[in-house]
Amino acid sequence: MKIFPAIDIKDKKCVRLVKGDFDNKTVYEISPIEQASKFKDHGFENLHIVDLDGALTGETVNLDIIQDIVTKFNLKVEIGGGIRKQDSILKYIDVGVEKVILGSAAIKDKNFLKESCEKFPDKIALGLDAKDGYLSVSGWKENSNQLTLDYLKEVNDYGVSRLIFTDINRDGMKQSPNFNESLKIAEISNCPVIISGGVSSIDDIKKAKNLKNVEGIIVGKAIYDGDIKLEELVKEHA
């Protein structure tokens, strides 16, 4: 079971959003580099990073910070946020990230996902962010008319190496992940699934451990608000 502490970067700082809302954010007085160092010191090996500046602009705005984190701490980083072209994927791979997460761009253009998987084998993760069973795109501002499970069935054999499933209604709310929906995804996915959104306690982590085809879980706000202690969390890391 891989535990992915989360770092969301906005204006060079760590922030957390509630349900992806940029107007409803908490800014933490710690730099992404300091936060990554803290996770490394506690013994974590994996890291989930979202470049919120990138999500807004479609550019690799914080590439230098990502590169610093990868090279200084030797962490296995998955990075997402506004990755809309293969040139951006290549930039991240070149600085040593383990997985590049494609979200909106992959949902809007399945061909982009397919070509990226072919060009960068074992490097592409697919981020599926859902609300009430339907996929959301563009920083969760737009609901697509695509059912999450239908979309996954269509792209299941493209060669995605990891799937990250987020229930938007739970994200930043600390009300436990949507395990029922996560389970449906994991049952049909051809690649391992990471659960995200709403992790609130160690019990959530323990529950996720027993799920088939679930590779890991992302923990964000509950760490920053002190609901989950890093010492407790790292013990669940196996």
C-alpha positions as CSV (number, residue, x, y, z in Angstrom):
1,M,0.0,0.0,0.0
2,K,1.6,3.3,-1.1
3,I,0.8,6.4,0.8
4,F,1.0,9.6,-1.2
5,P,1.2,12.7,0.9
6,A,-0.1,15.6,-1.3
7,I,1.5,18.9,-2.1
8,D,-0.6,21.4,-4.1
9,I,1.5,24.4,-5.4
10,K,0.1,27.8,-6.0
11,D,2.3,30.9,-6.2
12,K,5.3,28.9,-4.9
13,K,3.4,28.0,-1.7
14,C,1.6,24.9,-0.4
15,V,-2.2,25.3,-0.5
16,R,-5.3,23.1,-0.1
17,L,-8.5,23.8,-1.9
18,V,-12.0,22.7,-0.8
19,K,-13.7,20.8,-3.7
20,G,-11.1,22.3,-6.1
21,D,-12.4,25.8,-5.5
22,F,-9.7,28.4,-5.9
23,D,-11.7,30.9,-3.9
24,N,-11.9,28.5,-1.0
25,K,-8.3,27.8,-0.2
26,T,-6.0,27.5,2.7
27,V,-2.4,28.8,2.3
28,Y,0.1,27.1,4.5
29,E,3.3,28.9,5.6
30,I,5.6,26.3,4.3
31,S,7.3,26.0,1.0
32,P,6.8,22.9,-1.2
33,I,10.5,22.1,-0.8
34,E,10.3,22.3,3.0
35,Q,7.1,20.2,3.0
36,A,8.7,17.5,0.7
37,S,11.7,17.5,3.0
38,K,9.5,16.8,6.0
39,F,7.8,13.9,4.2
40,K,11.1,12.5,3.3
41,D,12.4,12.8,6.9
42,H,9.4,10.8,8.1
43,G,10.2,8.0,5.7
44,F,7.7,8.5,2.9
45,E,8.8,7.4,-0.6
46,N,6.0,8.6,-2.8
47,L,4.6,12.1,-3.3
48,H,1.5,13.4,-5.1
49,I,2.0,17.0,-6.5
50,V,-0.5,19.2,-8.2
51,D,0.7,22.3,-10.0
52,L,-2.3,24.6,-9.6
53,D,-0.6,27.4,-11.5
54,G,-0.2,24.8,-14.3
55,A,-3.8,23.8,-14.1
56,L,-4.8,27.4,-14.7
57,T,-2.3,28.2,-17.5
58,G,-1.5,24.9,-19.2
59,E,2.2,25.4,-18.7
60,T,4.8,23.7,-16.5
61,V,5.0,26.8,-14.3
62,N,6.7,25.1,-11.3
63,L,9.0,22.8,-13.1
64,D,12.0,24.1,-11.1
65,I,10.4,23.3,-7.8
66,I,9.4,19.8,-9.0
67,Q,13.0,19.3,-10.2
68,D,14.4,20.4,-6.8
69,I,12.1,18.0,-5.0
70,V,13.0,15.0,-7.2
71,T,16.7,15.6,-7.1
72,K,17.2,16.6,-3.5
73,F,15.0,14.0,-1.8
74,N,14.9,11.1,-4.3
75,L,11.2,10.8,-3.9
76,K,8.9,9.0,-6.4
77,V,6.8,11.9,-7.6
78,E,3.5,11.8,-9.6
79,I,2.7,15.3,-11.0
80,G,-0.5,16.7,-12.4
81,G,-2.1,20.0,-13.2
82,G,-2.8,21.4,-16.7
83,I,-0.6,18.9,-18.7
84,R,-2.0,19.3,-22.1
85,K,0.8,18.5,-24.5
86,Q,3.5,15.9,-25.0
87,D,6.2,18.6,-24.6
88,S,5.1,19.1,-21.0
89,I,5.1,15.4,-20.3
90,L,8.7,15.2,-21.6
91,K,9.9,18.1,-19.4
92,Y,8.6,16.3,-16.3
93,I,10.1,13.0,-17.3
94,D,13.4,14.7,-18.0
95,V,13.6,16.0,-14.5
96,G,12.9,12.5,-13.1
97,V,9.3,12.3,-12.1
98,E,7.9,8.8,-11.8
99,K,4.4,9.4,-13.3
100,V,2.8,12.2,-15.2
101,I,-0.9,12.6,-14.6
102,L,-3.2,13.4,-17.5
103,G,-6.7,14.7,-16.6
104,S,-8.9,17.1,-18.5
105,A,-6.8,16.9,-21.7
106,A,-7.1,13.1,-21.8
107,I,-10.9,13.2,-21.2
108,K,-11.4,15.8,-23.9
109,D,-9.1,14.0,-26.3
110,K,-8.7,10.3,-25.9
111,N,-6.2,10.2,-28.7
112,F,-3.9,12.4,-26.7
113,L,-4.0,9.9,-23.9
114,K,-3.4,6.9,-26.3
115,E,-0.5,8.6,-28.0
116,S,1.1,9.7,-24.7
117,C,0.9,6.1,-23.4
118,E,2.5,4.8,-26.5
119,K,5.2,7.4,-26.5
120,F,6.0,7.3,-22.8
121,P,5.4,3.7,-21.6
122,D,4.9,3.2,-17.9
123,K,5.0,6.9,-17.3
124,I,1.3,8.0,-17.8
125,A,-1.2,8.1,-15.0
126,L,-4.8,8.9,-15.7
127,G,-6.6,11.3,-13.3
128,L,-10.4,10.7,-13.2
129,D,-12.1,13.3,-11.1
130,A,-15.8,12.6,-10.7
131,K,-18.9,14.2,-9.3
132,D,-22.1,12.1,-8.9
133,G,-20.7,9.5,-11.3
134,Y,-19.8,12.0,-14.1
135,L,-16.3,13.2,-15.0
136,S,-15.3,16.8,-14.4
137,V,-12.8,18.7,-16.4
138,S,-11.0,22.1,-16.5
139,G,-10.1,22.4,-12.8
140,W,-13.5,20.9,-11.9
141,K,-15.3,23.9,-13.2
142,E,-17.0,21.9,-16.0
143,N,-18.9,18.7,-15.7
144,S,-18.6,16.5,-18.8
145,N,-21.5,14.5,-19.9
146,Q,-19.4,11.3,-19.6
147,L,-20.0,8.7,-17.0
148,T,-16.7,7.8,-15.3
149,L,-17.1,4.0,-15.8
150,D,-18.1,4.4,-19.5
151,Y,-15.0,6.5,-20.2
152,L,-12.7,4.1,-18.4
153,K,-14.1,1.2,-20.4
154,E,-13.3,3.1,-23.6
155,V,-9.6,3.8,-22.7
156,N,-8.9,0.8,-20.5
157,D,-6.5,-0.9,-23.0
158,Y,-4.5,2.3,-23.9
159,G,-1.7,1.3,-21.6
160,V,-2.2,3.7,-18.7
161,S,0.1,2.6,-15.9
162,R,-1.8,4.1,-12.9
163,L,-5.3,5.5,-12.3
164,I,-6.1,8.2,-9.8
165,F,-9.7,8.4,-8.8
166,T,-11.0,11.4,-7.0
167,D,-14.5,12.1,-5.7
168,I,-14.8,15.8,-5.9
169,N,-17.6,16.0,-3.4
170,R,-15.3,14.6,-0.8
171,D,-12.1,16.5,-1.7
172,G,-10.9,18.7,1.1
173,M,-13.9,17.8,3.1
174,K,-12.3,15.1,5.3
175,Q,-15.5,13.0,5.3
176,S,-13.8,9.7,4.1
177,P,-13.3,8.7,0.5
178,N,-16.0,7.4,-1.7
179,F,-15.0,3.7,-1.3
180,N,-18.1,2.3,-3.1
181,E,-17.3,4.2,-6.3
182,S,-13.6,3.6,-5.9
183,L,-14.3,-0.1,-5.7
184,K,-16.3,0.0,-9.0
185,I,-13.4,1.7,-10.7
186,A,-10.8,-0.7,-9.3
187,E,-12.9,-3.7,-10.3
188,I,-12.8,-2.9,-14.0
189,S,-9.5,-1.0,-14.3
190,N,-6.7,-2.7,-16.2
191,C,-4.1,-0.8,-14.1
192,P,-3.7,-0.2,-10.3
193,V,-5.9,2.5,-8.7
194,I,-5.0,5.3,-6.3
195,I,-7.8,6.6,-4.2
196,S,-8.1,10.3,-3.5
197,G,-10.4,12.8,-1.9
198,G,-11.7,13.1,1.6
199,V,-9.2,11.0,3.6
200,S,-9.8,11.9,7.2
201,S,-8.3,9.2,9.5
202,I,-6.0,6.3,9.8
203,D,-9.1,4.1,9.6
204,D,-9.6,5.3,6.0
205,I,-6.1,4.1,5.1
206,K,-6.7,0.7,6.8
207,K,-9.9,0.3,4.9
208,A,-8.2,1.1,1.6
209,K,-5.5,-1.5,2.3
210,N,-8.0,-4.4,1.9
211,L,-9.3,-3.3,-1.5
212,K,-8.4,-5.3,-4.5
213,N,-6.4,-3.6,-7.3
214,V,-5.9,-0.5,-5.1
215,E,-2.2,0.5,-5.1
216,G,-2.4,3.4,-2.8
217,I,-4.1,6.4,-1.3
218,I,-3.5,10.2,-1.4
219,V,-3.6,12.2,1.9
220,G,-3.8,16.0,1.8
221,K,-5.7,18.3,4.0
222,A,-5.9,15.8,7.0
223,I,-2.1,16.0,7.2
224,Y,-1.9,19.8,7.1
225,D,-4.7,20.3,9.6
226,G,-3.1,17.8,12.0
227,D,-5.9,15.2,11.9
228,I,-3.5,12.5,10.8
229,K,0.0,12.5,12.4
230,L,2.8,11.7,10.0
231,E,4.2,9.2,12.5
232,E,1.0,7.2,12.4
233,L,0.6,7.5,8.7
234,V,4.1,6.2,7.7
235,K,3.4,3.0,9.7
236,E,0.7,2.2,7.2
237,H,3.2,2.6,4.3
238,A,4.3,-0.8,3.1
